[in-house]
Amino acid sequence: MSDDGSAHEAQEPNLSVPEVVTKYKAAADIVNRALQTVIDGCKDGAKVLDLCRAGDTFINKECGNIYKGKAIEKGVAFPTCVSSNSVVGHYSPNTDDATTLKAGDIVKMDAAQTPGTEWQALALGGWRQRGIAPAGMGRGVGV
């Protein structure tokens, strides 16, 4: 019996349902493009706070475009994080953080979004790593 006393149980989301697969694909595309936006901003002197905001803003905007007017949970499921050098991961700066990237830094990025479903536990994330090349050395290597 469900919490509201009804006899039916909600079906657990799974990949046999085409709608679930479609939402995962849309979420993956949004997260990958958000991470690419962050990667493009990884330059000597870039503020980590600005990079994280750019990732979150991109995700919220794109989710809003896809799921207009629908009363479902959508958007950032886990804040965009940009961790450099010895910071292992999940660095999400406070609004007054002035941390900047420097040439030669190793940068790890991750983000996640809810793919516009009623299912609370459903979130899709992505992760990338990039080195910022010293001035005059061209682009860093991304993984």
Secondary structure as GFF3:
##gff-version 3
##sequence-region A 1 143
A	DSSP	alpha_helix	18	41	.	.	.	ID=ss1
A	DSSP	alpha_helix	48	66	.	.	.	ID=ss2
A	DSSP	beta_strand	73	84	.	.	.	ID=ss3
A	DSSP	beta_strand	106	117	.	.	.	ID=ss4
A	DSSP	beta_strand	124	131	.	.	.	ID=ss5
###
